[in-house]
Amino acid sequence: MVPNAFLNLLRAKRTNPIVARCLHEITQGQVKYEGPTVLPLSRAKDLYSIRAQINSELNGGAIEGFDELLVELGSMGSPCQVKLLSVECPSKWFILFTDESELTLYGILESPKRKPVWFDPVTGYES
C-alpha cells in the first residue's frame, strides 16, 4: 500500500510526465511499494552518476529521468540524506528520490522491466 503522504507528493508534481505515469500505475492498483532506503547525498550522487553513464552507454537510455535527477542532486550543497522509494509495477519500475521528510521530490527514474512479472530479489523474476 502506497502511503497517502507519498501520493500527495506525487500529485503535486504530476505535470512531470514520469510522475504522471507513476501515478497512473499506482491508481491501477497493481503495485508493490518499498521504502524508504536512505543514502548520504554524496553517495547518491556518486552511485547514480555511474548508473546514468551505464544507462547511456549500455542500455541506450532505457531508464528515463537521470538528467533531471542528477541536476537536482548536483544543486544540493549541504550534507543531507536522500530517501529512495521504490514502486514496482508489472512492466515498469519507478525509483523516487526525496528529502528526509519526504516533502520534496528530487527526481524519479522510470525503468522498463525485462518481463512483465513481479521481481523477487532472491529468485529473480517469477515464472
N, C-alpha and C positions, 0 to 999 in steps of 0.2 A: 504494500500500500504506500503510495506516494504521499508524504505529509502535506497538509494544506499550506503551510508557510512556504514550502518549496514550490508548490503550484502557483502561489501568488507571485513569487519571484519571477517565474517563467511568464506568467500573464503580463507582467509589467514590461517585459522585453519581447513580446510576441511579434513585433514588427521585424525582428531578425528572422530570416527565412528558416534557419536551422532550429531556432527556438520554436517557431510555429510548427515545424514538422514534429518536434519532440512533443509538444502539447497535443497535437493531433493523435500521435501514437498512444499517449497516456489516456486520452479520452476514449480510445478504442477499447481500453480496459485490459489488454493483454501485455503487461509489462512486469519486469522484475526490477525492483528498486534496491540499490545497495548504497549505503552511505553512512557517514562520510569517512573518507580516508584523509588524513591531514599530512601535508608536506610543508617544510620550510619554503619560503618564497624562492630562495636561491636554488634549492634542489628542483623545484617545479620548473624554473627557467631552464636549468641545465638539461633535465630529463626531456622536457617537451620540445626544446630546440633540436635535440638529437632526433627525437621521433618525427618532427616536422621534416627534417632532412631525409630521413629514411622514407617517409611518406612520399616526398617529392621524387626521390631518385629510384626507389624500388617499387612503389605502389602506384605510380602515375598520378599521385594526388587524389587517391580514392577517398581518403579521410578529409572531410571538409571542416574548416573552422580554425586551422592553425594560424593563418595570417592575423586574424583579429585577436586571437588568444595571446600570441607572442608580443604583439604591440602593447596590449593591456598589461601583461606581466612585466614587460620591459619598462613601462612608465611608472611602476610602483617603486618608490625609493626606500621606504622604511622597512626594517626587518619585520616580517609578519609570517603568518601561516596561511596556506591556501587549502581549502577543502575541496575534495573531489567527490562528486556524487555520480553514481552510475545508474542509467536507466537502460535495461536490456529489453528489446522488443524481438519478436520472432525473426525479423530480417534486418534490423539495424541495432546499433549500439550508440548511446549518447553518453558522453562524459562531460559533466558540468563543473566549472571551476568557480568557487565563490570565496568570499571573505570568511573569516572565522565565525561571524554571527549569521552567515547565510542570508545577508540582506543585499549584497552586491554581487551581481553576476559578472565575472571577469571574462568568461568565454565558454564556448560549448563546441565540442567535437562530435561529428556525426560519422560513424563508421559503418559501412555495409558489412554484413556477416557472410562468411563463406557458404553457409547453409541456413535456410530459414527455419531453424530449430533452436531450442534453448541450449546454452553452453554450460557445461559443468567444468569447473577449474581442475578437477581431479581426473575425470574420464574423457574430457573433450566434448565434442558435440554429441548430443543424444541421437540415437538412430531413428 
